[in-house]
């Protein structure tokens, strides 16, 4: 029997749906039984976290230290989230994301 990872503040998750699919985030707060607030410190800052359905996230077995008091007192910074994700070898870019120039070049090849 496999243990399900719980959605808790500090849990590292990977988005599976939406334009941020493939990106890694940290859960900042559990809103209700279906939604959480997530941020990565780069595309989604702590001041403007993304509200996302839990069913669109894949939890990872990594928990970083995110205390509610640190969020309220502004002691947790975006750089802390970026460092935590990088320390675990998680890229801040989506797995299937291409830089704009490469995508344009790939599109030019298809026109021939």
C-alpha positions in Angstrom: 0.0 0.0 0.0 1.4 3.4 -1.0 1.2 6.3 1.4 -0.3 9.5 -0.1 1.8 12.6 0.4 -0.2 15.3 2.2 -0.6 18.8 1.0 1.0 20.9 3.7 2.8 24.2 3.9 6.3 23.7 2.6 5.5 20.6 0.4 7.2 20.8 -3.0 4.7 20.1 -5.8 4.9 19.8 -9.6 2.1 21.4 -11.6 0.4 18.9 -14.0 -2.1 21.2 -15.7 -2.3 24.7 -17.1 0.4 26.9 -18.6 2.6 26.3 -15.6 2.6 22.5 -16.2 5.9 20.9 -15.4 7.1 23.7 -13.0 7.9 23.1 -9.4 6.3 25.1 -6.6 6.2 25.2 -2.8 2.8 25.1 -1.0 2.4 28.2 1.1 -1.1 27.6 2.5 -3.9 25.1 2.3 -7.0 27.1 1.5 -9.6 24.4 1.8 -10.0 20.7 1.0 -9.5 21.3 -2.7 -7.2 24.3 -3.1 -3.7 25.5 -2.1 -1.7 28.6 -2.6 1.7 28.0 -4.3 4.7 30.1 -5.2 8.2 29.4 -6.7 9.8 32.8 -6.0 10.3 33.5 -9.7 7.2 33.3 -11.9 4.9 33.3 -8.8 6.1 35.5 -6.0 5.1 35.1 -2.3 3.2 38.4 -2.5 1.0 37.0 -5.3 0.7 33.2 -4.9 -1.3 31.1 -7.3 -4.5 29.4 -6.1 -4.5 26.0 -7.6 -6.6 22.9 -7.3 -4.8 20.0 -5.5 -5.9 17.6 -8.2 -3.7 19.6 -10.7 -0.6 19.1 -8.6 1.8 16.2 -8.0 3.3 16.3 -4.5 6.9 15.4 -4.1 8.5 13.8 -1.0 10.3 17.1 -0.2 9.2 19.5 2.5 10.9 22.9 2.9 10.6 25.0 6.0 7.7 27.4 5.5 6.2 28.7 8.8 3.0 30.6 8.8 4.6 33.2 11.1 7.4 33.7 8.6 4.9 34.4 5.8 2.9 36.9 7.9 6.0 38.7 9.2 7.6 38.8 5.7 10.6 36.9 7.0 10.3 34.4 4.1 11.5 35.8 0.8 11.2 34.7 -2.8 14.9 34.0 -2.8 14.4 31.5 0.0 12.0 29.5 -2.2 14.3 29.7 -5.2 17.2 28.5 -3.1 15.2 25.6 -1.6 14.0 24.4 -5.0 17.5 24.6 -6.5 19.1 22.9 -3.5 16.9 19.8 -4.3 18.0 19.9 -7.9 14.6 21.1 -9.1 14.5 23.5 -12.1 12.5 26.6 -12.0 11.6 26.1 -15.7 9.0 23.6 -16.9 10.4 20.4 -18.3 9.0 20.9 -21.7 9.5 24.7 -21.9 11.7 26.1 -24.7 13.2 29.6 -24.8 11.4 31.9 -27.2 14.3 32.0 -29.8 14.5 28.2 -30.0 10.7 27.9 -30.3 10.7 30.5 -33.2 13.5 28.6 -34.9 11.7 25.3 -34.6 8.6 27.0 -36.0 10.6 28.3 -39.0 11.8 24.8 -39.8 8.2 23.5 -40.0 7.2 26.1 -42.6 9.5 24.5 -45.3 
